[in-house]
Every structure is written in C-alpha cells, then in structure tokens.
Amino acid sequence: MPLDEAKEKEMKKHTFEKGQVVFIRTVTHHYLGQVAEVLEDCVVLQKAPWVADDGRFSKCVAGQFDDQAEVEVYPPEALVSVYYGGMIDSVIWPGELPTESK
C-alpha cells in the first residue's frame, strides 16, 4: 500500500536544528560539527572535525576526548554534508568543538 504524501513527509522529519552542535556516527565515519543547514536528504555541518577514533565512547559523548582519540579538523570555511541514509545515531555535543587536529 503506497504512503500518502502527508505520511511520507512525516517520516522525513529529523531531529537536527540549525545552530546545534552534534556528534554523528555513520556506517563508516564519525563527524562533529555545528548544524549549518538541514536538508531533506542530509544535514550540513560547519566547523566540522572528522573523528577518526573517538577513544572511550562514553567520554566522547560527554563532550571530551581521551588520549586515544584522533580528530582531523576540516578547514574552517568547509561545509560537510552528512547524508541520513548512512547515519547510525547522533547526539547533542556538550563540549567545545576542536579547532586543531589531534
């Protein structure tokens, strides 16, 4: 049975809001950044580091990186699109955004 347009629109809702700082896990990478734009198929991040290794996950989602963490920062002007189809989960990031690679 095909979905009606209203139901389809409802299913496309997301939890991202412009200005939020979020940590996103995808099937292959982890991203951190401030939401610049929320589009139908992706969220666009600014001030966005790519997190190669988040270290202890519980410490990471609490807004801190331990000594094992590995973070690579995109150039400050870069906008990073993260597509919903590849996302596993996301949380609001309570810490400061890294400005240097570590």
Secondary structure, 3 states (H helix, E strand, C coil): CCCCHHHHHHHCCCCCCCCCEEEEEECCCEEEEEEEEECCCEEEEECCEEEEECCCHHHHHCCCCCCCCEEEECCCCCEEEEEHHHEEEEEECCCCCCCCCC
